């Protein structure tokens, strides 16, 4: 492996024009494919295997011409204090709104609250529902403007008018200025780390090229493989993160080899052969984590995972080919200014910060280990109270009209009104479908926790009916979750007595089912990903205990990060500091995303740090000195890479929507824990306590596993002889003078 990559690095350095033009051609080719490809299909939210999805599918089958995901708008009218919406003046405003909102070819219906009995008991609040024949993405500007104009005219009266639903939903911002600041901080970190604008810009340039190739390829293949425009979200995030990291490690090793007196070409080859080997296996662990998302069984997640895995693979290829080619164009520009004046880079000092910290841990391994484990364990305690769900308008800022509409409806009609359950009755097997549906309605209406049920609506064939049941509690409440389970548990007796079958769906039930599916998939996903990664790390490090230690450290960091997310976004600790206006359940996909993304980044840091220790150990250092050597050369770069990721992810905390804040905070805090607590404290402490046992492997297993030269043993002789040869050449030149 190391020898092959060494030759590849030297080849890319010598044939730099060819390598650079090849990537330009690849970028142009996939870019042309993306520009000429059909438009990407809409994102599919299909969740196979859950009851709510089956009920939605049945509705679309039995109610032809209707769509379960058609756009809708719920306009809420609140009368001034002391007035009622039923007064003649207020009633006229509402009726006029309904008449104006119903105008348009895409409008399916606009219902008056007075006809639909959508007026609160105290007559202070009413709502009108406007439904459309198309989804929110397909809604025309004319249809939106018609609705906006009608709302604005109603707002000119004494009534308070707010708009909920999907038709005019506010699109969340990704992070705004905070995200720009995060990327700027990343650039500053690179500049401080390398002391050169070229060295700081090269990783950013190659990462952007890699993301460009990946995103263009996703767009080009969208129609052929059913990839939506949202599939590339994870791919762009991880492609950028890993692309920067991989290039940083190659450039850092190149500068290190130049400090030893290597020629630029030799340094590029050695950097690609040593650090490049670590890049390959780090990339493989990330690919395993992302491809493992297929275990969850959600098509959207599977596609996102595979697309992101492809983006990471592109990042690895660019690090191994384009980075050494660009080093060929600017062999000295990536060195610091002082190094360029000296004519060679300065070698890492024997007493730099990484060395001093490693020696500190080696002197006190047990206290450091206990402190790191107990600290992360304490932060992980809130995970025991983890509640998964999908927040709706209640999690949006109060500055949005959707949040105000949600609050007005909850105040006027009760907490559960915003999350009605939809009951779909399949009465094909019933002798009297209408009588069977009526019995089911009465049975569910009498269930404790149900406030009211609506009149059933039958399909044209008369064999399927749909009605709503309003819970007493909020959609994200545990009581509502228990209510859904109670209705489903009591179902067999009702179905046997009526001959009809029914299923519970709707947004609230769908969110509950998705949360349960994600929770059930988390443990199998962890087992598959961590198990495969342990095997891969055993191949890399020729050790049993080091991979197990890596997996345990990862679990510590990810559980501590998830616990911190629960403490802030579910319990509300410090929520005001992050601008979180309301707390609630944790996004259903958050644990899966956190595990997949953080596992990939954590294994990056593990491979880059420990591979250098393994390299030193193989080349003759003792166990303790190998740890010191690894920190001497890799600690600064690992810290820089982690700070870059924290800066980028923290940019999302500035977003306006709670869900995006949650993702940004979770990823940033996870990288913080993993890089600075696990890799910088837990790892050296464990290795210090294990000593030589850390690198032990049974002979039979050592023979069984494939051998890959990650440490660059085959390059050892070349590495030893290169510097003296150059020194002799310099002495001869002086002698001539």
N, C-alpha and C positions, 0 to 999 in steps of 0.2 A: 504493500500500500504506500508506504513512505517513499520508496524508490520510484514508483510510478508517478506519484504526485510531484516529486522533485523534478523528474524529467518534464512533466507537464508544465510546471512553473517556469523552468528555464526556456522551454519551447515558446510559451506565451510571451515571455520577456523578449526573446530574440525576434519572434514573428509578431511583434506588437501591433503593427498595422493590420495584419491579417486578422488577428484576434479581435481588435477593435471594430474593424469593418464588418466582421462576421456578426457581432452583436448588433451593430447598426442595421444590418440586413435583416436579422431576426426581428428586431423591433419594428422595422418598416413593414416586413411581411405580415406579422400578426396585426399590426395597426391597419394595414389595408384590408385584411380579413375582417377586422372588427367594423371598419367603416362600411363595408359592402354586405355584411351579414344582416339577416332579418332582425327586426326589433326583438329584444329579450321578452320572454313571456312574463306575465304577472307572477308575483311570488305566490306560491301555493302554501296555504296554511293547513294542509291536510295532515291529520294525525291518525294514521291507521291503528286499528285495534282498540279504540276507546269508544264508549257508548255514545258520547256526544256527537262524534263524527258519524257514526252509523245513523243516528237520528237525522242529522243534516242531510246525509245522502238519501235517506228515505223521503225527506221533504222535497228535495229536488226531483226525485223520481215520480212521486205521486201528485205533486202540484206543478204541472208543466207550465212553463212560461214565467214562473217565479224564481227568484234567486235568493239563496239564503244570505248572501253577502252584498246585496244591493245597498247603495248609499241611502242614508236616512238623515233627517234632521229633526230634533225635538226642540221646539221653541217654547220656552217657559215664560209665562206672564205672571208677574206678582203685582198685586194692587198696593197702592200707598196705604200707610197705616190708617185704620178707620174706614177704609173703603173695601168693596168687594169687586171681583172681576165680573160678577154677574150684573152689575149696574148697567143701565142702558148705554152710557157713554163708553165705558170700558168694553162692553160686549160688542159695540159697533167697531171699535178699533181691531179687536181680535177677528171678527168676521171678515173685515176688509183685508186683513193680512192673509187669511186662509184663501180668499178669492184670488189675491195677487200671486200667492205662492204656488197655486195649482196650475198656473199658466206655464206651459212648456211641454215639448214633445217627450222629454226624458222623465217627466213627473208621472209616477204611477198613481199616487193619491195624496191629497192634502185634507186631513180630517179636522173638523172643528171640535174643540173640546166640549162644546155644549151638546153635540150629537153623540160623541164617544163617551160621555160622562167622565171626562178627564178634568174634573174640577174638585178641589179639595173640600173636605167637610165644612171648613169655616169659610169657604169661597174666597180665600185670600190668594190662591194660586191655581193656575190652570196651564195646560200644555197642549200644543198642537203638534201632530206628527206628520211630517212630509216624507214620503218614501219615493224612491227613484227606481227605474227599470235597469239601471246600470250600476256598476261599482263606483266607488269614490274616485278611483284613478281615471275612469272613463267619463266622468261627469264633465260636460262642456263648460267653457267659461260663461257662455250665455245663461246656462241653467244656474250657475253659482251667482252670477250678477243679479239675476231675477230674485233669487232668495235673499241676497244681501240688501237689495233695494227695498223689498217688502219688510225686512227686519228693521232697517234704518227708519222707515216711515213709522213703524209701530213704536220705535224707541223715542220718537218725537212727542209721544203722548205722555200722560202722567204715569203710565205703567212702566215697571222695570222689566226689560226684555233681555233674556239670555238665550244662547243657542248651544245645544249639545248635539251629539251624533257625529257621523263621519263625513257628512257632506261639506262642511266648512271647518273641519278639524284643523287646529293649529299644528303646523309641522314643527317638531322640535329641532332646535339648533344643535349641532354636534359639539360645540364648545366655544365658538366665537373667538374673541380676543384671547381668552385663556389658553386655547389650543395653540395659537400663534406664539404666545409667550413660552409654552412648553417646548415647542420645536426650537425656538431661539435659545432657550437654556441648553438644549441638547447640543446645539452648535458651539456654544460657549464652553461646555464641558469638553468637547472634542478638541477645541483650540487649546485649552489649558493643559489637557492630557498630552498632546503632541507638540505644542509650541510651534505649530506651523499651519498656515492657512490651507496649504495644499493637502497636508495629512489630515486635517479636519474635514476638508471638503470632499476628499476622495471617497470615504465610506458613504457619505450622503449621496454623492453622485451615482455610485454603483448601485446603492439600494433603490434609488428612484428609478434607474433604468430597469432593475429587476422587477419592481412593482409595475412599471409600464408594460413590460413584456407579459407579465402574468395577467394583468387586468385586460389587456387587449386580447389575449388568448381566451379568457373567459367570455368576453363579449363576442368573439368570433365563433365560439362553440355553443353559445347560449341556446340557440334554437334547436341544434342537433341533439343536445343532451338535457334540454329542459332546464337550463340554468337561468335564474331570474336575476334582476338587477341587484338584489340584495345578497346574492351568493358571494359576491366579491368583497363584502364588508370585512369579514374576518381575514380573507386573503390579503387585502391591502394592509391591514393593521399588522399582521404577523410577518408579511413579506418585508415591510419596512423595518420592523423591529429586528428580525433575524438578519436581514441583509446588512444593516448597519453593524450589528455585533460581529458577523463573520468577517466583514472587511476590516473592522478594527483589529481583530486578532491577527489577521495576515499582515497588515501594515505594522503592527506593533512588533511582531516577530522579525519582520524585515529590518526594522530599525535596530533591533537587538543584534542581528547578525552583522549588520554594517558596523556596529560598535565593536565587534570582535575583529574587524579588519577585512571582512569578506568583500569581494568585488560586488557591484550591484547585481549582476546576473546570478552569481553564486548565492547571494543573500536571498534573492527572489525564489530561487529553487529550493533552498533550505527552509524558507518560511512556508512555502507551499507544501513541502514534504512533511514538516512537523506540525505546525499550526493548522495546515490544510487537512491533515489526517483527523485532528480533533474536530474541525469543522464538518467533515463528512459524517462522523459518528454523532455529533451533536445534532446535525440536520436529520439523521435517521431517527433519533429519539423523538424529535418534533413531529416528523411525518407519522410515526407510530401513534403518537398521541392524537393527532388530527384524524387520521384514517380510522382510529378506534371509535370516533363518534358514530360510525355506522352501527355500533352495538346498541345504541339508544333506540333504533328502529323508527326514527323520524326522517322521512325523505329530505326535508329541507336541511336538517342538521348534517346528514350524510353528504349532501352536495357541498355545503359550506366547508365541511371538514376536508373533503377531497380537493376542493379548489384551493384552500389554504395550504394543504400539503404540497400541491403543485407549485404554489408561490414560493414556499420554503425551498423546494428542490431547485428552482430557478436561482434563488439566492445563493445556494451552495455552488452551483455551476459558475455563476458570475464571480464568486470569491476565488475560485480555483483557476479561472482563466482571464477574466477581464481585469481583476485587481493586479496580478503580476504584469499584465500588458501595460496598464497605466503606470505602474512603477517603472516600466521601461522608458516611457515618455519623460517622466520626471524622477529620475533615480535619486537626485539629491534634494529636490524641492520638498520631499516629505520629511526630511530631517529638520531639526530645529535650526534657528538662525545661528546659534553658537556652534552647533555641530557642522554646519556648512562652512563656517570660518575655519574650523579645525581640520576639515576635510574628511571627517568620520564622526559617527554618532558617539555619544557618551554612553558607556556601558552602565547598566543599573548598579548603583552603589551597594556595597556590602551591608550598609547600615541604613537602607531606605525605610520608609514607613511600613511596608509590607514585611520586611525582615524583622523589625522591632516588634511588630504585633504578633508575628508567628512565634517568636521567642518568648514573649509574654504568655501566650496560651500554653506553650510547651512546659513552662515552669509551673503553671496552675491549671492543668487540664481538667481535673475533677470539678473544681468550683465553676469554671467556665461552662462545662457541659451541663451541670445541674442548673445553673442560672438560665442558660438558653432554653433547656427543656421545660423547666418550671414556668418561665416567662411566657413562652409560646403556648404551653398547655393552659395557662390561666386565661390567655386571650381567646383560646378555642372553646371555653366553657359555654358561651352563649349559643354555640351550635346546637346544644341539647334542646334549645327552644326554637329551633329553625322552623318557620312556617313558610311554605312555598305557595305561590299564587301569581296572579297577573293583575297588577294594578290598572285601574282605568282612569277616568276623569278625576277621581278623588285624589289622585297623586299629583295632579298638575298644579302649577302655581295658581294662587288666587287671582293673579292678574289676567288669567285666561277666562274667556266667557264660558268654556266648557266646564271648568271647575265651579264657577258661580251657578251655572244651571244645575249641576249635580247637587250642590248644597241647597238650592231653593227647592228642588224636588224632594230631597230627603226631609226638609223641614215641613213641607206642605203635605206630603203623602206617606212619610215614614221611611226609615233607613233602608228597608228592603226593596223599596220601589225601584231603585236604580239597577237592581239585578234580578229581574223576574226569571223564573224557571219556565222553560218551554217544554210542554208535554206533547209528544207525538204519539198518537194512538193508531196502531195498525189493526183495523177491525175487520179485515178480510175473513178471518176465521169465525167471526161472531154471527149468530143467527139473526140478531137484530142490532146492526152497528150503532144506531142512534141511542138505543137503550144501554148498550155496553159502554159507550162513551160517557153517558150521563152518570152511570155508576162509578166509573173511574174518576170523573170530576168531583163527585160527592165524597168519595173516599179520600182523595188528595186534599180537598177543601177542609175535611175534618181533621187532617193531620196537625198535630201541635206544632206551631211555628209557621203555619201558613195563614196569612192575613186574608187573602181573597183569591178567587179564581175567575178567569174571564169566560165568556161564552165560547163554546167550541166552534171552530170554523172547519167545515168539511170540504174535501176536494170534489171536483165535478163527478167522479165515479161514486162518491159517497162511501168509500171504504176506508178512508183515512181522515183523521181529525187532528187539529192542533189547538191547544189552549194554553194560557199562561197561569202560573201560580206565583203570587207575590209573597216572598218570605217576610218575616217580622224583623229580621236583622240585616245588616249591611252585606253586600256581596262578598267581601273578604273576611267576614266574621267566621269563627270556628263553628258557631251555632248554625250558620247557613250550610256549612260543609256537612255537619251532622244531620241536618234536615234532608239534604240530597241523599245521604246514605240511608236514612230511615225510609224514605219513599221507595228506594230501590230494594231495600230489605223486605218491605211489606208487599212488594209487587207479585210474587208467585201466587199468593192466595187470591188476590184480585183478578189476575189473569185467568186462573183456573175457574173462577166463578162466572166470568163474563165471556170467555172464549176469545177475547181481544188481547193483543200485546201492546205495551207502551214503553217508551224510553224517555229519559229526562235529558234535555239538552238546553241550549241557550248559552249566552256568554258566560254566565256564572258557573253553570255546570261544566262547560267546556274548560274553563280555567281550573276548576277543581280536578278534572280528569287529567289534564295536561300535567299539573303539578304532581299528581300521583304517579303518572308514567315516568316523569323525570326522576322522581325519588326512587322508584323501583329500579331504574336503569343505572343509577349512580354507582352502586357497589360492583355490578358486573363490569362496568366501564373501567373503574379503578383497577379491578383485578386483571383485566386484559392488558391495559396500558402499562401498569407498573410491572406486571409479570414479564411482558415482552421486553421492556426497558432493562430489567434486571439481567435478562439473558444477554442482551446486547452489551451492557456494561461489563458483564463477565468476560465477554470476548475482548473488549477494549483493554480492561485493566488486569486481566488474568488473576482475578481475585473473587472470592465469595463474599467476604465481609464488606468490601468497599461498595459494591452495588446495593447490598441490603441497607447499609448506612445511608446511601444516597436516597433510596426510596423512603426510608423512615424520616429523613430530614425534609423531604418534599412534603410528606403528609403533615408534618408539624407546621410548616409554613402555610400550606393551603388551608388547613383547619383554623389556624390563627387568623388568617385573612378573612375566612368566611365568618368566624366568630365576630370579628370587628365589623363586618358588614351588617350582621344581625344586630349588634349593639347600637349602631348608628341609625340604620334605616328601618329597623323593626322596633327596637326599644326607644330610639330617639336620643341616645346619648351623644351630645355634641352635634345634633342635627342642625341647630341654628347656625353653627359655624360654617357649615357647608351649604347653607341656603335651602335645606330640606324642610318644606313647609308642612308635610304630613307624613306620618309613618304608616307602615302596613307590612303585608307579607313580602318576602323576598322573591324577586322574579324567578319563575319556575326554571328557566334555563341557566340561571346564574351559577349554580354549583358546577354544572357540566362545563360551561364556558370557562369558569375559573380553573377547574382541574386541567382541562385541555391546554389552555394558553399558558398557565403558570408552569405546568409540568414541562412544556417545551422550553420555556426560558430558563427554568431551574436546571434542567439537564444541560443546557448550554453552559451555564456557569460551572456546573459540576465537572463537565468534561474538560473545559479549558483550564480550570484550576488544578484538578487532580491529575490530568494527563501530564502536566508539567512536573508534578511530584513523582509520578510513575517514571517519567523520563529520567529524572535525577536519580531515582532509586536504581533503575536498571543500569545506569552509567556509573554506579559505585558509591553513591551517597548512602549513609545510614538512614533508618526510618525517620528520625527527628530532623536531620539535616535536609532530607528530601522535602519535608514539609516547609522548612525555611526557604529552600531554593524555589519551590513552587510559588510561595508568597512573594519572594523577591522579584520574580519576573512577571507574575500574572495578577497579583492583587490589585495593582493600580488600574490595570486595564479592565478587570472584572468590575471594580468599583465604578469606573467611568461608564462602562456599558450599562450597569444597573441604574446609575443616575440618569442616563439618557432615557431609559425606559420609564423610569418614575416621572421624569419631566413630561414626556409625551403623554402618558396615561393620565397624569394629573390635569392635563388640559381639558379632559372630558368632564372634570368635576365642575367646571364653569358653565356647563350646559344648563338649559332652562328646565329640562325634564328630569324627574327623579330617577327614572330607569337608566338614563345615560350617566347621571352622576354616580349611580350605584356601580356601573361597570367600570368607570374611570377610577373610582375610589378603591374598589376591590382589586383591580389589577395593580394599581400603584402600591397599595399597602402590601400585597402579596410579594411583589418584587423586592420591596424594602425588607420584609422579614426574611425572604429566602437568601438574598445576596448578603445582607449585613449581619444577620443573626445565624442562619444555618451555614452558609458557605464560609463566612469569616470567623465564626466562633465554634459552632457545633462540629463542623468537619475536622478542623485541626485538632480539636480536643479529643475526638474519638480516635483519630489516627495516632495521636500521641499515646493514648492509653493502650491501643492495640499493638503498637510497635511493629515488629516484623510479621506478626500474625495478620496484619491488615492485607498483606500482599501474598498470603498463602492460598494455594489451590491444590486439591488432590491431583496426583500425577495422572490418574486415569481420566479425570475431567479435563485436565490440561491437554492431553492427547486427543480427546474427543472434540473439543472446541476448535474451530478454524483459527489459524494464526494470522494476525494482521499486525504489521509493524507500525503501530501508532507512534511509538517512542522514537522512531528513526534510528534503530540500531544499525541498519544497513548503511546509514549515512554517517555513522560515528567516525569511521576511519577518514572519510572525506573531510568531516568537520574538524578533525584533529590536525590534519596535514595542510589545510588551506591557508591558515594564518601564517605559519612559518614560511611557506613558499613566498607569500606576499612580502613578508618581512625581509627575506633574503634578496628579493628583487629591489626593495627600497635601499638596502645596504649597498648593492652593486651600483645603483644609480649615484649614491653619495660618493662611492669610491672613484667613479669616473670623473665627477666634478673635482 
